[in-house]
Structures are given as C-alpha cells and as structure tokens.
Amino acid sequence: MSSTPQLYWVGPDRQENLLPLVASEILIGRKGDADVVLNNQHVSRHHAKLVKTPDGYFLQDLASTHGTFVNEARIEQHVLRHGDRISLGKDRIDLHYIVGDAKPSRQGQSDTTKIFERSLIDLGVVLPSEVSDLEKISCILDFQYQWETLFTPEAAFQKILESALKISGAERGFILVRDSQSFGYAAGMDGKGCTLSQSHFMTSHTVVDDVVKNSSAVFMVEGLDNRYLEQASIVAMNLRAVACLPLMGIPSEADTPTILGILYLDSTKRMHSLSGLDEKILNKLAVEAGNVLERVEMIKSIEQRKRLEQELTLAEETQRTLLPQTFPKVENLNLHAFSKPTRYVGGDFYDFVELESGELVGVLADVSGKGISASLLSSMVLGCLQMQLRANVPVNESLNRLNRFLCEKSSSSRFVTMFLFTLDSKGSGKYINAGHNPAYVFRAVTGDIEEVVSNNMIIGAFTWAHYDAATLQLNQGDVLVAYSDGLTEAENPQGEMLGEERVKTVIRAEARAGSKNLERKLLDTIQNFTMGRSQTDDITIVIVEIV
C-alpha cells in the first residue's frame, strides 16, 4: 500500500480525481492558478491550501467567504488525518484526504443517466399532464445533462439556444459574451435549429443596454413596450417580441457575480405566451448558461496559466544554465553551492571562476526584487562580472566597472548586494562585502564563528561608490559560509523567521564533519523549520572548506 497522501474528489462531470500530494503547498480555489480548481461560485478564488509537514499535511483556510470544514466542523487550521472529509463553501464541495490506496466508497450514488431518468419520472408525477410543460422542463434537464457530460463551449452554446428557442417559440436566438466594454456575438441559431453566423447577428441595442444596466431580464413576448417601438434597430428588423436575459457568473479574477453574457431572443411575430413557470424555466436556463460562461472563463484561465508556466519553466531552465554546471578544481578547496528561487526564477546567483594565477574567485549576489525582472537583472550582472574577471581585471576594479555600468543601465531603485572573495590553495585571499549580509567563517581550531561584515556600498545605486578588498585568511579545517537573506528570513507556519542564530548553531555543530555534511544539514534545517511554508525570498548558499 502506498503511504503517499492523496486528495480525492468527484468533479461536476462525475469524473473521479485522485491527486498524489508531493508539493510543499497545494492551493485549492476557484481561480485558474489553483492546483485544485473547483468551479463553484461559493468557493473563493483562493479558498484554502494544504501545507506539507514532516508528518503529513495540515489544511489552512485562506479567509474564504463561505468557510472551510473538516468532518462538518468549520476550521481555520487543521492537521489532516487519513479519512478526513474536507468541505468547501455553502455547497459543501467535498474532497477526501487519504493515505494509502483506498478511496471513499461511492455506494448509493446513482450515475447521471439514472438521475436524469428519475427526474423526468418525478416531474411527470408532480406537474400537470400538459406535454408542453414537461417538454420545457425536459429541455433544461437535458441541457444540464449534456453540458456537464459532453462539455465544449460551442456545444454548450448551441444547447442553450436550442432549449431557449423551444421554450419561447422565438424565431432567432443569440448568445453574446463580454468583449472589452461591450457584448459581442458568440453563437446564434434560428427556430428551425439552423446556425446563424456573425453575418446574421443583429439585436436591439436598447433592450440589451437595459438588461446590462439593470442586471435583470426583459420579457416582451406578446408585443413591445411603447418606449421600444420607435427604436431604429427594432423598426429595421420588424420585431414584435423580444426576450433578453443576463447570464450571471463569477469571473476567475473576482468574488462577486457579474454579467458574463446575454441570452437574446426575438421574433417578427408573437412568441409563446409565457406562464410564470416558463419564465422560471428560462431564468433557470440563464443561470445554467452563466455557469457555462464561468467554466469557459476557467478553461481560458487554466490554458493561460499552463502557457505561462511553460514559459516560466523555460526561463527557469535558462537561468539555471547560467549557474556553474561544474565547479573548478582548486587544490585544498572543497566547494558546494545551492540556489532556489522563490518561484521559477529569481534575483540570486552564485559563480566560481578560476583565474590564470590559480586563484579561485567566488561570488554570491542578491539583486533587489523578485521574479522575472530580478532574474533579468541578475543575468546581466553575472554576464558583466564574468567578462571582467575572465579578462583578469582585479576584483575591486571589476566591481567599480560593474557599479558604473548598472548606474547607467538600470533604475535607481534596483541594486545588488554581493559577497565576493578570492582564495588560493593555501587559504589566502581577499573579500569584498558590498552591502550584503555577513558571511561566516567557522574556525576549526576554536569552534568559533567570525562574521565577515559589509565593508563596501551596495552596487548599482551610487555612481561615486568605490570598492576596496580586505584580507581573508582560512586555515585547514576552516569553513566559509556565504548566503542570501532568504536563508535567515525563511518563515515557519507561525511567521517566525529562521534567523542568524539558528544558522550559526547548525554551522558550529556540523562544520567539523565537512562542507558536504554542512550543506545537507542546512537544507534539512530549512525544510524542517518551514514545514512546507512557501519561500518568501530566494535562498542561495555558498560553502568553501579548506582541507
């Protein structure tokens, strides 16, 4: 039996879903960027998330409007255990947390076909025996069944129009969807079931504008109100009846319903005389049509998210290729490095360059900001710095030139902090700390940690800044640890930071066992401390050991 936690749920199309939980965080919500997307208006865009811990996962509500429940109890946070039932929103959308291969039984649940057939039988019992009424209700039930089981936007639009035309007796029907600030053609059909293309598209602008303005339906099936009789579009089309309904839904970027589309029906003669039941059925059809448009928006959002993730994955791979693929082999020096951006790409980088003299140059830098803009600037900084170092320009002059270049090319609000050092095989060298947090030197003889603090200005902010190197000496067994502040500022679920003292404690306890052991222990410390909480900043570590 697998011990990997899994999340199980049944979608609106009756499709069973089983998601193995391996990520540090799993976002659940209505918006397309969630890991588990639930298309329900009472599920918030970002409703809840699962956060990984050493013992499994805990569930956290993200201030959702209609609440998160575990086994019917409303929760803010909850440590999940096998068999827990997670319910979201007023409609109690259920997900099951399971550990192992078992999944919740679905005994007692009828398949969609049986539900559909049972609904028709029940309606025949409770409604009057007029065939027309049953046919009208059959339209809405058939539409629900069809669009949930065989969903495509085009097929759904056609089914909406087919049902609406049959119920109303209209000659033409169109679905309009929001296009920028107006509503434009999405689908059309005539009373005989033939498709009407965009070339046939014409509506009463006044009626549509009134529906949009008031967010309420207009029914004029036995004649037009006086205020519409003289409207140019109505006169031009010789209309005698119009029905127009707003299609309400919740966009993926919002939490409240808005008009996503319009269902428009018209005729040059009277439509069917609509009873109260007919209007209710048409309004119900409009609700379902709004759900279709919600789903269309969700699909578009997911597709856009997938394209963006593909582009970001490519950017991540590209940025990784800029980092050293192999480390220089310098006598008596053991090198280790680790870098993880906040997500996909970031502003941290490290590099090692072996000079013609045999000395090693190491650098760890942190560009202000996060994400794509920071990664682009870090790539430019890395390229410029490498060019200077490989041309054997002294390290202090390399940074002088880099500073002037960045002041000319980047915004004054963008800057770089950097720790740069040189070392030879005997552990002798220099360093420049340009506004970066302190590096640590573990002294093997005493077990003490010395801080290598900033001795220069940040890079790229001041044209007059000048950079000078100070002496650095490491002895056998000593370990140099440089890091970006994403390490010490890593947070646990309670919002507490890892901090410098915890990092120093790990270094004191583990450095004597070697740089490889120290790297592993630092990474374990981050994972255990954060308990799966998302990074708040890029994390980069460089470790050098004198052997």
Number of C-alpha atoms within 10 A of each C-alpha: 7 9 9 13 20 21 18 20 21 15 16 13 14 12 9 10 13 15 13 12 20 13 10 16 20 17 20 24 25 27 26 25 21 19 15 19 19 23 22 21 20 23 27 27 28 20 25 25 21 24 23 22 19 10 10 18 24 18 22 18 21 19 13 18 15 16 22 27 22 21 13 12 10 16 15 15 17 15 15 20 15 14 14 15 22 24 20 27 19 14 12 16 21 17 20 22 23 24 20 13 11 12 16 13 7 8 6 6 9 11 9 14 10 10 13 16 11 13 14 16 11 10 15 15 9 8 11 11 11 9 10 12 19 15 16 20 22 17 21 22 17 16 20 19 17 16 20 16 13 11 15 14 17 11 13 23 21 21 21 26 27 21 22 27 25 18 23 24 19 24 20 26 30 32 25 23 19 14 11 7 6 11 18 17 20 18 24 25 25 19 18 11 16 12 17 15 13 13 7 13 18 12 21 20 13 15 21 21 13 14 18 21 10 10 15 15 22 17 18 17 22 15 16 16 12 8 8 14 15 11 14 13 16 23 13 10 14 13 18 20 23 28 21 26 26 26 30 24 26 26 23 24 13 13 18 13 14 16 22 23 27 27 27 25 28 28 22 16 17 20 23 16 12 17 10 8 12 17 15 12 20 24 17 14 25 24 17 21 29 24 20 25 24 24 22 18 20 23 15 14 18 18 14 14 15 14 12 12 14 12 13 17 15 14 17 18 13 13 19 16 10 14 16 14 9 7 15 15 12 15 14 13 20 18 18 16 20 14 18 18 21 18 17 19 25 29 26 32 30 25 20 22 18 19 15 10 8 14 19 20 21 21 21 23 25 27 25 18 19 19 17 17 15 21 25 16 23 24 20 12 22 18 12 17 20 15 13 17 18 12 12 13 14 12 22 18 16 19 26 19 17 19 26 18 16 23 18 13 11 13 11 12 9 17 23 25 23 29 26 24 21 24 23 21 15 16 21 14 19 19 24 27 27 22 17 26 19 20 19 21 24 24 20 18 11 7 15 14 19 13 14 20 16 19 17 19 20 19 27 27 20 15 14 9 15 16 20 16 19 12 11 16 15 21 16 15 17 23 26 23 24 26 27 26 19 23 23 19 19 23 23 19 14 8 11 12 17 19 15 13 10 14 16 16 11 15 25 17 12 18 24 19 10 17 26 17 12 22 22 11 17 18 14 11 16 19 18 13 19 23 22 22 20 17 18 15 24 26 25 22 23 23 21 22 25 22 17
